[in-house]
Amino acid sequence: MIVDLRIYTCLPNKVAEFVALYQEKGWPLQQKHLGNCVGWYTTIEGALNTVVHMWGYEDQADRERRRAAMAADPAWAEYLAEVGKRGLLIKMENRIVKPAPFFERKAG
């Protein structure tokens, strides 16, 4: 398994607006296409105005296939356009990580 760790930095005082828009329009689409959400968080200490979410995949090929299907969905393009129109984000990062050899994720 690999995990796509995504870190979004919002403009100050825009996290709530970004989260609300995502919950309404982005979340249903990512659940449909990506499926395995490992976690979705907002920061309360440290680098503020930050949203972190993680998506699990079998491997890089699985990730590419799922993300390509999402990118082809016109509703996803509409969501991205709305995020851009509102000017909510300053920076987006992603990292592909894999479990350390000793770590085994427990179900549930």
C-alpha positions in Angstrom: 0.0 0.0 0.0 1.0 3.6 -0.7 -0.5 6.8 0.7 -0.9 10.0 -1.1 -0.4 12.7 1.6 -1.8 16.0 0.5 -1.2 19.3 2.3 -3.2 22.4 1.2 -2.4 25.8 2.6 -5.4 28.2 2.6 -5.4 32.0 2.7 -5.9 33.2 6.3 -9.5 32.9 7.5 -10.4 30.8 4.4 -10.1 27.3 5.9 -13.8 27.1 6.9 -14.9 28.2 3.5 -12.6 25.7 1.8 -13.8 22.8 4.0 -17.4 23.7 3.4 -17.0 23.8 -0.3 -15.0 20.6 -0.3 -17.5 18.8 1.9 -20.4 19.8 -0.5 -18.7 19.2 -3.8 -15.2 17.6 -3.5 -15.8 14.9 -0.9 -18.5 13.1 -2.8 -16.4 13.0 -5.9 -13.3 11.8 -4.2 -15.2 9.1 -2.4 -16.6 8.0 -5.7 -13.3 7.9 -7.6 -10.6 7.5 -4.9 -12.4 5.6 -2.2 -9.9 4.8 0.5 -9.5 8.0 2.6 -7.0 7.3 5.4 -7.6 10.7 7.1 -8.8 14.2 6.5 -7.7 17.0 9.0 -7.4 20.7 9.6 -4.6 22.0 11.8 -5.1 23.5 15.2 -1.4 24.1 16.1 1.7 24.5 14.1 1.3 25.7 10.5 -2.2 27.1 10.6 -4.6 27.5 7.7 -3.6 24.0 6.6 -5.7 21.0 5.5 -4.1 17.6 5.4 -5.7 14.5 3.8 -4.4 11.1 2.9 -5.6 8.5 0.4 -4.6 4.9 0.3 -3.9 3.0 -2.9 -2.7 -0.5 -3.7 0.3 0.9 -5.7 1.2 3.8 -8.0 -0.7 2.2 -10.9 -3.9 2.1 -8.8 -3.4 5.7 -7.8 -2.9 6.9 -11.4 -6.0 4.9 -12.6 -8.2 6.3 -9.9 -7.0 9.9 -10.2 -7.3 9.8 -14.0 -10.9 8.7 -13.6 -11.6 11.6 -11.2 -9.8 14.1 -13.5 -12.1 13.0 -16.4 -15.2 13.7 -14.4 -16.7 17.1 -15.5 -18.0 17.6 -11.9 -14.4 17.5 -10.6 -13.4 20.2 -13.1 -16.3 22.3 -12.0 -15.2 21.9 -8.3 -11.6 22.9 -9.1 -12.8 25.9 -11.0 -14.9 27.0 -8.0 -12.0 26.6 -5.7 -9.9 28.7 -8.1 -12.6 31.3 -8.6 -12.9 31.8 -4.8 -9.1 32.1 -4.4 -9.0 29.9 -1.3 -5.6 28.2 -1.7 -2.1 29.5 -1.5 -0.2 26.3 -1.9 -0.8 22.6 -2.6 1.7 19.8 -1.9 1.6 16.0 -2.1 3.9 13.3 -1.1 3.7 9.6 -1.8 4.6 7.6 1.3 4.7 3.9 2.1 4.6 2.1 5.4 7.8 1.3 7.3 8.6 -2.4 7.3 7.5 -2.8 10.9 4.2 -1.0 10.6 1.0 -2.9 9.9 -2.2 -0.9 9.6 -5.0 -2.3 11.7 -8.5 -2.6 10.2 -11.3 -0.7 11.8 
